[in-house]
């Protein structure tokens, strides 16, 4: 089998989505060098971290975290671009599995009962073919051994892109665009809401406020990247 893999890799080499270099046979999805050097936040170890502070006074969260710092032109941006626009779903699952193991080992995220990825509007989902946040959620769920719920919260309005919008315009763009379909399923649950990147937090805030309408829910949030300012 290794000989076949070696033969295939000669003509169709697998490349690291972060740096673009070819992967060695023992490397899976992301090269060893990038895994070691990618800018991890370790926010899951600190309850009062910069992601949490984004939401202070805006929404009542149990905890908040992100896997990596996100910068334009960075390796993290390259990875997320490959996942989101090139359909490389393997990246999302792989990162989710890695981060899920870390979250499970933390004192803050080890009581999560359900994962909800930020939903895409059906038109965008149809066009893209998948929800990148759901792919990340699937990886998290695999490591954490919990359910992913993609039906209890839906996106009812197709918003325009958030790129280059001001903080207020982003909030205005996503305010009241989510709807809860199964409040009885969410009631009393400790829920983790996940997205690919958190910038101003407007989308995450709107979705979380919708979920918190179910009685007795607790909500934490996580993302692959955090675009700090």
Secondary structure in CASP SS format (residue, H / E / C, confidence):
PFRMAT SS
TARGET T0000
AUTHOR 0000-0000-0000
METHOD secondary structure of the structure
MODEL  1
X C 1.00
X H 1.00
X H 1.00
X H 1.00
X H 1.00
X H 1.00
X H 1.00
X H 1.00
X H 1.00
X H 1.00
X H 1.00
X C 1.00
X C 1.00
X C 1.00
X E 1.00
X C 1.00
X C 1.00
X C 1.00
X C 1.00
X C 1.00
X C 1.00
X E 1.00
X C 1.00
X C 1.00
X C 1.00
X C 1.00
X C 1.00
X C 1.00
X C 1.00
X C 1.00
X C 1.00
X H 1.00
X H 1.00
X H 1.00
X H 1.00
X H 1.00
X H 1.00
X C 1.00
X C 1.00
X E 1.00
X C 1.00
X C 1.00
X H 1.00
X H 1.00
X H 1.00
X C 1.00
X C 1.00
X C 1.00
X C 1.00
X H 1.00
X H 1.00
X H 1.00
X H 1.00
X H 1.00
X H 1.00
X C 1.00
X C 1.00
X C 1.00
X C 1.00
X C 1.00
X C 1.00
X C 1.00
X E 1.00
X E 1.00
X E 1.00
X E 1.00
X E 1.00
X E 1.00
X E 1.00
X C 1.00
X C 1.00
X C 1.00
X C 1.00
X C 1.00
X H 1.00
X H 1.00
X H 1.00
X H 1.00
X H 1.00
X H 1.00
X H 1.00
X H 1.00
X H 1.00
X H 1.00
X H 1.00
X H 1.00
X C 1.00
X C 1.00
X H 1.00
X H 1.00
X H 1.00
X H 1.00
X H 1.00
X H 1.00
X H 1.00
X H 1.00
X H 1.00
X H 1.00
X H 1.00
X H 1.00
X H 1.00
X H 1.00
X H 1.00
X H 1.00
X H 1.00
X C 1.00
X C 1.00
X C 1.00
X C 1.00
X C 1.00
X C 1.00
X C 1.00
X C 1.00
X E 1.00
X E 1.00
X E 1.00
X E 1.00
X C 1.00
X C 1.00
X C 1.00
X C 1.00
X H 1.00
X H 1.00
X H 1.00
X H 1.00
X H 1.00
X H 1.00
X H 1.00
X C 1.00
X C 1.00
X C 1.00
X H 1.00
X H 1.00
X H 1.00
X H 1.00
X H 1.00
X H 1.00
X H 1.00
X H 1.00
X H 1.00
X H 1.00
X H 1.00
X H 1.00
X H 1.00
X C 1.00
X C 1.00
X E 1.00
X E 1.00
X C 1.00
X C 1.00
X C 1.00
X C 1.00
X E 1.00
X E 1.00
X E 1.00
X C 1.00
X C 1.00
X C 1.00
X C 1.00
X C 1.00
X C 1.00
X C 1.00
X C 1.00
X C 1.00
X C 1.00
X C 1.00
X H 1.00
X H 1.00
X H 1.00
X H 1.00
X H 1.00
X H 1.00
X H 1.00
X H 1.00
X C 1.00
X C 1.00
X C 1.00
X E 1.00
X E 1.00
X E 1.00
X C 1.00
X C 1.00
X H 1.00
X H 1.00
X H 1.00
X H 1.00
X C 1.00
X C 1.00
X C 1.00
X E 1.00
X E 1.00
X E 1.00
X E 1.00
X E 1.00
X E 1.00
X E 1.00
X E 1.00
X E 1.00
X C 1.00
X C 1.00
X C 1.00
X H 1.00
X H 1.00
X H 1.00
X H 1.00
X H 1.00
X H 1.00
X H 1.00
X H 1.00
X H 1.00
X H 1.00
X C 1.00
X C 1.00
X C 1.00
X C 1.00
X C 1.00
X C 1.00
X E 1.00
X E 1.00
X E 1.00
X E 1.00
X E 1.00
X E 1.00
X E 1.00
X E 1.00
X E 1.00
X C 1.00
X C 1.00
X C 1.00
END
